[in-house]
Structures are given as structure tokens and as C-alpha cells.
Amino acid sequence: MPLPDAPAALAATAGHPSTDDGPGGGPVRSVIVGTGGIAGAHAGAVLAQGGATRLVAVVDLDRPKAEEFARAWDVPVVATDLADVLGRHQVDVVHVCTPPGTHAGLATQALAAGAHVLLEKPPALSLAEVDQVLHAQDAARGTGPGGRDPQVAVVFQHRFGAGAGRLRSLLDAGVLGRCLVARCDTQWFRPPGYFDVPWRGRWEVEGGGPTMGHGIHQFDLLLAVLGPWEEVAAMAARQDRPTDTEDVSMAVLRTEGGALVSVVNSVVSPRESSELRFDTEHATVELRHLYGYTEDSWTFTPAPGHEHLLARWQDPAATWPESGHTAQVARLVAAVRDGGDLPVPLAEARDTLELVAATYASAFTGRRVRRGDIGPGHPFYDRMDGTGAPWPPVKAPGAARSGQGVGA
């Protein structure tokens, strides 16, 4: 039996207390847009909050796909247009789980309706699009229920996992001394068939390759721990895969704190791994995992004469969740209910996206790029491929827009 569409179902529930109470009087009302693979992680994270938030609708251009998702996750309303949901129902948070090319438009639409937005990574195709959404966020101030300011947050869930906060606090307190050298490797494997999906591997749809869509989680965590980057020198190549973007990039960057960092982003590595290593004055701290980590994924090696620091790292009073969407959504729901700032605001995530743009700019021009160099008028401000990749496109013409709808 088909699930109810948005106009009928939302009209029927428009005055029902269980759907309209919202923060302060009921669960945070969440909507998922796009029912691709990552949407399940968002739905699971919502359900894991124990009733503090709930899914009130799912939106997808492919209605049968949306209905299947709704049945699987017990979502009462299905729509093919976000406007139907926003126009007929009070929504607190819109989870945008669509391809990156749709993010800016959907976020702007949700903000105009007074709703908060949680964007999957990458938050947009370019720095220009990020700034457009930030302007829309400013314009929407005071338009939410009770005069709240709608906010945009970005999914960088590794910031909320085991050990990340502890490492940052130990560095901030000076316990480990300065970070001198670091390494950030995302070496994954995507077979050639992965790029058979028409919209994959296109600059105009995905915004880039593993630098933009895969390694971004790891080096966002790196920056969350070490602070802002200062300058970068990079190389990129299409080594093997049938993609218009790179399938490998390598960069060396310097942070504002003076650490030198190497960064590898790859989708051609048969033995997959995600690794971070921080060599500080007094210890080496390492993280090894693939798509998510726990406490056991970390190792701590004190420098000679600093063995006492191991006890600080193993503090039994410190408890940290497993990395993943559930941990970040928990923080987001608490912020919505309390009227606080959403975790990983878009303005902060912009710094990570700027490193992506700078990596491409350095790789394609052969020059070092400093933080702040890429702004309006710069070729890499409007597109991540800027002046153009130094290899010809291989994706079939005419299918570039495939998958950009909310059903991808």
C-alpha cells in the first residue's frame, strides 16, 4: 500500500500535538532529503536518540524509493518535493543526504522556512556555494519558531569519536608539548565499476574526487585537533579510474601552530586504511581504522622520560563514544532543544573545504597556496577544478546532471 503523500498526510496531522510540539514540548522534528546509502546512517542516528528526535517525513524524487525507505524506518510521510513538507508542517531539522550539487539549493530552501540544516559532506561544490548558504543563513535570522536563528551544520562525525576530544584537550593544555609532525592518510579502494553511476566522478556534480569526497573526513579531524592550516603544496593525478576527477592526491601542509603534515587521499589502494599520526614533543598518538573508530583504534606511545603521560591518556574517567553519525546527531539534538550552536557550523566547516580548494589549486597550478588566497575572482573559488584538470574528461557527455535530484 502506498504511503501517504506530503499534502494529504501533513494536512491531516497539521494540528496534532505529537507532531507540532517540537523543541521544549516534544521531540525534535527531523526530515531526511535523499534516500541513498548515507541516509540510513542519519535515520539510525535519529532513532538512537531515544525519542528526543523523530523522523516526520522523507523526501526523494524517486517516490517508490522514498516509500521503501519510509517503510524500513517507520516514517509517516513521503514527499517528492521538500517544499511540500516545509510549506505544510513545522520542521526543526532537515538532513540533506543528496549529492553535493544539490546541497546549496536545498539548504537555502530549508533556511528560508526557518529550519536548521544538517548537510552531509562535502557541504557544497565550491567555496562560492558555501558563502551563498552562509549569506542565506544570515538572511534567515529570527525566522525560526520562537524567533530562533536557523543554522547550518555539516556532518564531520569523526570529531565526536573516541579519543579525538581527549587528544585536543591534552594538546591545548600543553601536556603533550607542541605537535611537530603529523600524517593523514585515507587510502581506500573503489573499483572501476564504482564510477559507472553517471554522476560519479564529475567535477560539476561531486566537486572532486577522493580529496573532496573521501579523505575530507580524515583531514577535517586533523584540523579539528591541530587547528587551522597555513599553507599547502600538492600534487594530484588520475592514475587508473574512469573518472574526470583525480583518483589520488598528495599534499604537504603547514599548520598555524607550525606542524608539518603529509596528506594522502586515494581510491586506488587495495589494502584500505584510514590513519592519523601525531608526533608531539612528548608522545606519538596514532589512529588506525577504516570508516569509523573506537577507543581501541588509538595507540599512545610516550617519548622517553615521559612514560607518566600514558596514565593521562588512559584516564578511566574519560568516556568517549564510537565515531559516527549517532554521536554528532546527539549533540545536534541537544543544541536544537537548548537553543545553542549546532556542532560543526558551516562557517567552521568552510575552513576544511578551503583546504580542499587549495589542494586542487596547488596541484593544478604547481604553486603553494596560503589560507585566505582563494576568494571571489579566484578560479578555484567557483569550481574545485578551477583552471582545469591536466587530463581530459572521460565521462560520457550529456549525463552530467544525473543524480543531482534529491533521489540520488
C-alpha distance (Angstrom), angle and dihedral (degrees) to the residues before:
residue distance angle dihedral
M1 . . .
P2 3.84 . .
L3 3.80 116.5 .
P4 3.80 116.9 -116.9
D5 3.77 116.2 -86.1
A6 3.79 121.6 -123.7
P7 3.81 101.5 -100.2
A8 3.80 95.0 49.7
A9 3.77 99.0 38.2
L10 3.77 97.2 41.8
A11 3.77 93.1 46.6
A12 3.79 88.8 52.1
T13 3.80 92.7 51.9
A14 3.79 99.6 35.0
G15 3.80 94.4 112.0
H16 3.77 100.3 30.5
P17 3.83 111.2 122.8
S18 3.79 94.3 -141.3
T19 3.80 91.0 61.9
D20 3.79 102.0 34.1
D21 3.80 105.8 44.1
G22 3.80 96.5 83.5
P23 3.83 126.3 164.5
G24 3.75 112.8 5.6
G25 3.80 91.7 17.8
G26 3.76 106.5 40.9
P27 3.79 145.8 -17.6
V28 3.79 121.4 -32.9
R29 3.82 105.1 -98.8
S30 3.78 111.6 -128.6
V31 3.80 133.0 -172.4
I32 3.80 125.4 -165.3
V33 3.81 118.0 -148.4
G34 3.80 114.0 -161.5
T35 3.79 124.7 21.4
G36 3.80 102.3 -142.7
G37 3.78 122.8 129.0
I38 3.81 97.2 -70.4
A39 3.82 92.8 53.7
G40 3.79 89.9 75.4
A41 3.80 90.0 60.1
H42 3.80 89.4 54.6
A43 3.81 93.4 46.8
G44 3.79 91.2 49.0
A45 3.80 90.9 48.7
V46 3.80 91.1 51.7
L47 3.80 92.9 49.8
A48 3.80 90.9 46.8
Q49 3.82 90.7 64.7
G50 3.81 91.6 80.0
G51 3.78 98.4 -123.2
A52 3.81 97.7 -41.9
T53 3.80 87.1 113.3
R54 3.77 134.7 13.3
L55 3.78 139.9 -171.7
V56 3.79 111.6 -106.8
A57 3.82 98.4 173.2
V58 3.78 145.2 3.2
V59 3.80 123.5 -148.4
D60 3.79 127.3 -159.0
L61 3.79 134.8 148.2
D62 3.80 87.6 -132.4
R63 3.79 101.1 69.2
P64 3.83 97.7 -169.5
K65 3.79 88.6 51.7
A66 3.81 90.3 49.5
E67 3.80 91.2 48.9
E68 3.78 91.2 51.4
F69 3.81 90.2 50.8
A70 3.81 91.4 47.2
R71 3.78 92.3 52.6
A72 3.79 91.8 48.2
W73 3.82 93.1 51.2
D74 3.82 100.3 30.6
V75 3.81 95.3 -115.6
P76 3.82 111.8 167.3
V77 3.82 100.4 -151.3
V78 3.79 133.4 48.9
A79 3.80 124.9 -168.8
T80 3.78 137.5 169.4
D81 3.81 93.7 -153.1
L82 3.80 125.6 51.3
A83 3.80 89.3 -149.5
D84 3.82 90.0 66.6
V85 3.78 91.0 58.2
L86 3.80 97.1 41.5
G87 3.78 92.5 46.1
R88 3.79 96.9 51.7
H89 3.77 105.7 31.6
Q90 3.77 140.9 41.4
V91 3.80 108.5 -109.0
D92 3.79 124.2 -173.2
V93 3.82 101.9 -173.5
V94 3.80 132.1 18.1
H95 3.82 113.7 -158.4
V96 3.82 107.3 -153.1
C97 3.82 108.4 -153.7
T98 3.81 99.4 161.1
P99 3.83 130.8 110.7
P100 3.82 112.9 -67.5
G101 3.80 93.8 -106.6
T102 3.81 90.0 70.7
H103 3.78 98.8 44.8
A104 3.80 100.9 90.3
G105 3.81 94.7 48.9
L106 3.79 95.0 45.8
A107 3.80 92.9 45.6
T108 3.79 91.5 50.5
Q109 3.80 90.4 49.3
A110 3.79 92.5 51.1
L111 3.81 93.6 46.1
A112 3.80 91.0 51.9
A113 3.81 87.4 57.1
G114 3.81 91.7 52.2
A115 3.82 96.1 -107.0
H116 3.78 128.8 135.4
V117 3.80 116.5 -120.0
L118 3.81 131.9 -142.2
L119 3.80 108.7 -165.4
E120 3.78 123.3 -160.8
K121 3.77 115.2 -131.3
P122 2.91 131.4 -54.9
P123 3.80 91.5 41.7
A124 3.80 94.4 -153.1
L125 3.79 143.0 -11.7
S126 3.79 95.1 -102.1
L127 3.77 146.1 2.7
A128 3.80 87.7 -101.5
E129 3.80 90.4 60.0
V130 3.79 91.9 46.9
D131 3.79 89.8 53.4
Q132 3.81 90.3 49.0
V133 3.80 90.0 55.5
L134 3.81 91.2 46.3
H135 3.81 88.9 53.6
A136 3.82 89.4 49.9
Q137 3.80 89.3 50.3
D138 3.81 90.1 53.2
A139 3.80 90.8 48.4
A140 3.81 91.3 51.6
R141 3.81 96.0 56.9
G142 3.76 112.4 137.0
T143 3.81 95.0 9.9
G144 3.80 97.7 108.0
P145 3.82 125.1 91.8
G146 3.77 110.8 -63.6
G147 3.80 90.1 12.8
R148 3.80 93.9 -68.6
D149 3.80 121.1 160.8
P150 3.82 112.2 -113.6
Q151 3.81 110.8 -130.7
V152 3.79 136.8 -162.7
A153 3.80 121.0 -137.1
V154 3.80 130.2 -179.2
V155 3.80 129.0 -137.0
F156 3.80 106.7 -113.0
Q157 3.79 94.9 144.7
H158 3.80 97.3 169.2
R159 3.80 88.9 75.7
F160 3.80 88.5 70.1
G161 3.79 100.7 50.9
A162 3.78 135.5 101.7
G163 3.76 116.4 -54.2
A164 3.82 99.2 -2.1
G165 3.78 94.9 100.8
R166 3.80 91.8 40.6
L167 3.79 91.9 52.8
R168 3.79 92.1 49.3
S169 3.81 91.8 48.6
L170 3.81 92.4 49.8
L171 3.80 90.6 49.7
D172 3.79 92.5 46.4
A173 3.80 90.2 50.5
G174 3.81 91.2 51.5
V175 3.80 92.1 -121.8
L176 3.81 93.0 129.1
G177 3.78 96.4 36.6
R178 3.79 120.2 -131.6
C179 3.78 122.8 -26.0
L180 3.80 106.0 -116.1
V181 3.81 105.1 174.7
A182 3.79 133.2 12.3
R183 3.78 139.2 178.3
C184 3.80 128.9 -155.3
D185 3.81 117.5 -173.7
T186 3.79 128.4 175.6
Q187 3.79 104.9 178.7
W188 3.79 109.5 169.9
F189 3.79 135.1 157.9
R190 3.78 124.9 -124.8
P191 3.83 113.8 170.8
P192 3.80 120.4 -136.7
G193 3.80 90.2 -99.8
Y194 3.79 89.8 63.9
F195 3.80 87.1 74.3
D196 3.80 94.2 53.2
V197 3.80 87.6 92.5
P198 3.84 100.6 99.2
W199 3.80 97.2 -129.5
R200 3.80 96.9 45.8
G201 3.76 118.8 100.4
R202 3.81 95.2 22.5
W203 3.76 123.0 126.5
E204 3.79 92.4 -149.6
V205 3.82 93.1 53.8
E206 3.82 107.4 29.5
G207 3.79 98.9 23.3
G208 3.80 93.2 -133.7
G209 3.78 146.7 -21.2
P210 3.82 130.3 -86.7
T211 3.80 92.0 -32.0
M212 3.79 89.9 61.5
G213 3.78 103.3 29.4
H214 3.81 109.3 26.5
G215 3.80 115.5 20.1
I216 3.79 93.0 40.8
H217 3.83 90.9 88.5
Q218 3.80 92.9 56.6
F219 3.77 98.4 45.9
D220 3.80 90.7 43.3
L221 3.80 86.8 59.1
L222 3.80 89.0 46.0
L223 3.82 90.5 55.0
A224 3.81 91.9 43.6
V225 3.81 87.9 57.7
L226 3.82 101.4 37.8
G227 3.78 102.2 29.8
P228 3.81 130.0 -126.4
W229 3.79 123.9 -8.1
E230 3.80 119.4 -123.9
E231 3.82 108.4 -165.3
V232 3.79 138.9 -6.7
A233 3.80 139.8 -160.4
A234 3.80 117.0 -166.5
M235 3.78 149.6 169.7
A236 3.81 128.9 -156.4
A237 3.79 135.2 -174.9
R238 3.76 144.3 177.0
Q239 3.77 96.7 -128.9
D240 3.78 102.9 170.4
R241 3.80 120.1 -28.6
P242 3.85 126.4 101.1
T243 3.79 94.0 -113.4
D244 3.78 135.7 120.8
T245 3.81 89.6 -138.9
E246 3.77 129.9 64.2
D247 3.79 119.7 -79.1
V248 3.83 92.9 -162.5
S249 3.79 134.4 31.0
M250 3.78 131.8 174.6
A251 3.78 126.8 -168.3
V252 3.78 141.6 176.1
L253 3.76 116.4 -153.5
R254 3.76 139.6 176.0
T255 3.79 120.8 -140.8
E256 3.78 125.0 -142.3
G257 3.79 86.6 -108.1
G258 3.81 90.2 59.0
A259 3.81 100.9 -107.2
L260 3.80 117.6 143.7
V261 3.81 112.4 -137.0
S262 3.80 134.5 -172.3
V263 3.81 118.0 -153.3
V264 3.82 126.9 -166.4
N265 3.81 123.6 -173.7
S266 3.81 116.7 -177.1
V267 3.80 141.7 159.5
V268 3.83 94.9 -177.5
S269 3.82 99.1 70.6
P270 3.85 113.9 113.2
R271 3.81 94.3 -162.6
E272 3.76 99.4 58.8
S273 3.79 122.0 -149.3
S274 3.79 142.7 152.0
E275 3.78 112.7 -151.1
L276 3.78 138.6 174.2
R277 3.79 125.0 -176.6
F278 3.80 126.9 -174.8
D279 3.81 118.6 -169.2
T280 3.79 108.1 -165.7
E281 3.77 130.2 175.2
H282 3.80 91.8 -94.2
A283 3.82 107.2 25.3
T284 3.79 148.9 8.5
V285 3.79 115.4 -123.5
E286 3.80 118.3 -168.2
L287 3.79 135.7 -173.8
R288 3.81 121.6 -164.2
H289 3.80 122.5 179.0
L290 3.79 141.0 111.6
Y291 3.80 116.2 -128.9
G292 3.80 100.8 -10.8
Y293 3.78 138.7 3.8
T294 3.78 143.6 -142.8
E295 3.79 134.4 -164.6
D296 3.81 89.7 -81.1
S297 3.82 90.6 60.2
W298 3.82 91.3 71.9
T299 3.79 128.9 80.1
F300 3.79 126.7 -170.1
T301 3.81 122.6 -159.5
P302 3.81 115.8 -177.4
A303 3.79 120.0 -148.1
P304 3.81 116.9 -113.0
G305 3.78 109.2 -75.0
H306 3.81 92.7 22.5
E307 3.80 99.9 77.8
H308 3.81 90.1 125.8
L309 3.82 88.9 72.0
L310 3.80 90.9 73.1
A311 3.79 88.9 74.2
R312 3.80 89.9 54.2
W313 3.79 90.1 53.0
Q314 3.80 92.6 47.0
D315 3.81 94.1 48.1
P316 3.83 103.7 159.9
A317 3.80 90.2 -150.9
A318 3.82 91.0 62.7
T319 3.78 113.7 90.6
W320 3.78 122.8 179.2
P321 3.81 130.2 179.0
E322 3.76 126.6 -122.7
S323 3.79 111.0 -88.5
G324 3.77 114.4 -101.2
H325 3.77 145.7 93.3
T326 3.80 93.6 -65.1
A327 3.80 93.2 65.6
Q328 3.80 94.2 48.6
V329 3.81 94.3 43.4
A330 3.80 89.2 52.1
R331 3.80 89.5 57.2
L332 3.79 91.3 44.6
V333 3.81 93.6 51.6
A334 3.80 91.1 49.3
A335 3.81 90.4 51.1
V336 3.80 92.7 49.2
R337 3.80 92.5 49.2
D338 3.82 93.3 45.7
G339 3.80 96.4 40.4
G340 3.79 92.6 -117.9
D341 3.79 134.1 136.4
L342 3.79 116.0 -68.5
P343 3.83 115.5 -116.3
V344 3.84 114.7 -98.7
P345 3.81 97.8 11.8
L346 3.79 116.4 -152.1
A347 3.79 92.5 -111.5
E348 3.82 88.9 59.4
A349 3.80 94.0 43.3
R350 3.81 87.8 53.7
D351 3.82 88.6 73.5
T352 3.80 89.4 60.5
L353 3.80 92.1 47.5
E354 3.78 89.4 49.2
L355 3.80 88.6 58.9
V356 3.82 88.1 53.7
A357 3.81 91.0 52.4
A358 3.80 91.5 45.4
T359 3.81 91.6 50.3
Y360 3.80 90.8 54.8
A361 3.80 92.2 42.9
S362 3.79 91.9 52.5
A363 3.81 93.7 43.5
F364 3.81 94.5 49.1
T365 3.82 98.3 40.6
G366 3.81 101.0 34.3
R367 3.81 91.8 -127.6
R368 3.78 134.1 115.7
V369 3.79 114.1 -108.0
R370 3.79 125.4 -150.0
R371 3.78 125.8 -151.0
G372 3.79 108.2 -92.0
D373 3.82 95.1 27.5
I374 3.81 94.3 106.0
G375 3.79 112.3 73.2
P376 3.80 139.3 126.9
G377 3.79 110.0 -33.6
H378 3.82 93.7 26.1
P379 3.84 111.5 117.2
F380 3.81 92.0 -129.0
Y381 3.81 93.3 51.6
D382 3.82 95.2 74.7
R383 3.82 98.5 33.0
M384 3.77 132.0 22.0
D385 3.81 90.6 -136.6
G386 3.81 89.3 53.7
T387 3.79 108.7 170.6
G388 3.79 89.8 14.7
A389 3.80 136.9 -85.4
P390 3.81 113.7 -82.3
W391 3.82 92.1 -120.7
P392 3.82 131.7 65.5
P393 3.82 122.0 -101.9
V394 3.80 117.9 -101.3
K395 3.80 102.8 -176.7
A396 3.79 115.8 106.4
P397 3.81 112.9 -97.3
G398 3.78 120.3 -118.3
A399 3.81 97.3 39.5
A400 3.77 98.4 77.7
R401 3.77 94.3 111.8
S402 3.79 94.7 49.0
G403 3.77 111.6 120.6
Q404 3.79 95.8 15.9
G405 3.76 92.2 110.7
V406 3.76 120.1 91.6
G407 3.78 90.6 -98.8
A408 3.79 96.4 69.7
